[in-house]
Amino acid sequence: MPRRRQRLVAAVRPAPLGIAALAQQAAESYAVFSPDRERPVELRAADRATLVSWASGQLGREVTLPDPSAQGYRLMGGRLVPTPQGAAVLVMFDNDAGSRLVLLTRPMALERDTPMAHRDDSAVQAFTWATEGNGYSLVGSLPPSILHPVADVVRQQMRRT
């Protein structure tokens, strides 16, 4: 297909909704922020309380941050990102090997309770779910067999809060 036609087809394709939109937004946020070595997050892990307070105020609900340290990942920090559905919170984690993960969370108007599902964006892998109107998507450049256990731990922690 000629390049011009590919762009035209992409332009008329409807935008994803619900959980699919969240997964796409998380993959896009990962692509923009995870390679940044200077300022990948706006508020660093040392400012955790400020990040939680700020994000909670912007989302209109209490935001909690998971702790995937048992899986070898530590909190780097986070930032707010815009989506067509309103503000979302991006939280970034890394490990000693330099691998980064992004968790994007936002309120869900559609698909408010959706089981975890794997999404393959060719460049990145994601596990996305929604619980009680809160959507979550954990994204990374890892094989699903490695990312899935981390996503399970994050989901369990988010369910308890």
GIKAFEN-V196708 format. One record per residue. N is the residue number from 1. SS is DSSP state (@ for helix, = for strand, . for the rest). OMEGA is omega in whole degrees, 0 to 359 (999 if undefined). Layout:
# GIKAFEN-V196708
n:N ss:SS omega:OMEGA
n:N ss:SS omega:OMEGA
This chain:
# GIKAFEN-V196708
n:1 ss:. omega:178
n:2 ss:. omega:184
n:3 ss:@ omega:181
n:4 ss:@ omega:180
n:5 ss:@ omega:177
n:6 ss:@ omega:179
n:7 ss:@ omega:180
n:8 ss:@ omega:178
n:9 ss:@ omega:179
n:10 ss:@ omega:182
n:11 ss:@ omega:181
n:12 ss:@ omega:177
n:13 ss:. omega:181
n:14 ss:. omega:178
n:15 ss:. omega:178
n:16 ss:. omega:178
n:17 ss:. omega:173
n:18 ss:@ omega:186
n:19 ss:@ omega:178
n:20 ss:@ omega:177
n:21 ss:@ omega:179
n:22 ss:@ omega:179
n:23 ss:@ omega:179
n:24 ss:@ omega:179
n:25 ss:@ omega:179
n:26 ss:@ omega:179
n:27 ss:@ omega:178
n:28 ss:@ omega:178
n:29 ss:@ omega:177
n:30 ss:@ omega:182
n:31 ss:@ omega:182
n:32 ss:@ omega:191
n:33 ss:@ omega:185
n:34 ss:. omega:179
n:35 ss:. omega:184
n:36 ss:. omega:180
n:37 ss:. omega:181
n:38 ss:. omega:185
n:39 ss:. omega:181
n:40 ss:. omega:178
n:41 ss:. omega:179
n:42 ss:. omega:177
n:43 ss:= omega:183
n:44 ss:= omega:181
n:45 ss:@ omega:179
n:46 ss:@ omega:179
n:47 ss:@ omega:185
n:48 ss:@ omega:182
n:49 ss:@ omega:178
n:50 ss:@ omega:179
n:51 ss:@ omega:181
n:52 ss:@ omega:180
n:53 ss:@ omega:181
n:54 ss:@ omega:181
n:55 ss:@ omega:179
n:56 ss:@ omega:178
n:57 ss:@ omega:181
n:58 ss:@ omega:181
n:59 ss:@ omega:179
n:60 ss:. omega:178
n:61 ss:. omega:180
n:62 ss:. omega:178
n:63 ss:. omega:174
n:64 ss:. omega:181
n:65 ss:. omega:179
n:66 ss:. omega:179
n:67 ss:. omega:179
n:68 ss:@ omega:183
n:69 ss:@ omega:178
n:70 ss:@ omega:177
n:71 ss:@ omega:176
n:72 ss:. omega:181
n:73 ss:. omega:179
n:74 ss:= omega:179
n:75 ss:= omega:172
n:76 ss:= omega:182
n:77 ss:= omega:183
n:78 ss:= omega:180
n:79 ss:= omega:171
n:80 ss:= omega:175
n:81 ss:= omega:178
n:82 ss:= omega:171
n:83 ss:= omega:176
n:84 ss:. omega:180
n:85 ss:. omega:182
n:86 ss:= omega:183
n:87 ss:= omega:173
n:88 ss:= omega:177
n:89 ss:= omega:175
n:90 ss:= omega:177
n:91 ss:= omega:183
n:92 ss:= omega:178
n:93 ss:= omega:173
n:94 ss:= omega:177
n:95 ss:. omega:184
n:96 ss:. omega:180
n:97 ss:. omega:179
n:98 ss:. omega:177
n:99 ss:. omega:181
n:100 ss:= omega:175
n:101 ss:= omega:176
n:102 ss:= omega:171
n:103 ss:= omega:176
n:104 ss:= omega:179
n:105 ss:= omega:177
n:106 ss:= omega:175
n:107 ss:= omega:181
n:108 ss:. omega:174
n:109 ss:. omega:177
n:110 ss:. omega:177
n:111 ss:. omega:186
n:112 ss:. omega:176
n:113 ss:. omega:185
n:114 ss:= omega:179
n:115 ss:= omega:178
n:116 ss:= omega:177
n:117 ss:= omega:177
n:118 ss:= omega:176
n:119 ss:= omega:181
n:120 ss:= omega:180
n:121 ss:. omega:183
n:122 ss:. omega:179
n:123 ss:. omega:181
n:124 ss:. omega:175
n:125 ss:= omega:179
n:126 ss:= omega:168
n:127 ss:= omega:189
n:128 ss:= omega:180
n:129 ss:= omega:175
n:130 ss:= omega:179
n:131 ss:= omega:176
n:132 ss:. omega:176
n:133 ss:. omega:176
n:134 ss:= omega:180
n:135 ss:= omega:182
n:136 ss:= omega:173
n:137 ss:= omega:178
n:138 ss:= omega:188
n:139 ss:= omega:175
n:140 ss:= omega:177
n:141 ss:. omega:181
n:142 ss:. omega:172
n:143 ss:. omega:180
n:144 ss:@ omega:181
n:145 ss:@ omega:177
n:146 ss:@ omega:182
n:147 ss:@ omega:185
n:148 ss:@ omega:178
n:149 ss:@ omega:177
n:150 ss:@ omega:179
n:151 ss:@ omega:178
n:152 ss:@ omega:179
n:153 ss:@ omega:179
n:154 ss:@ omega:180
n:155 ss:@ omega:179
n:156 ss:@ omega:179
n:157 ss:@ omega:181
n:158 ss:@ omega:179
n:159 ss:@ omega:182
n:160 ss:@ omega:185
n:161 ss:. omega:999
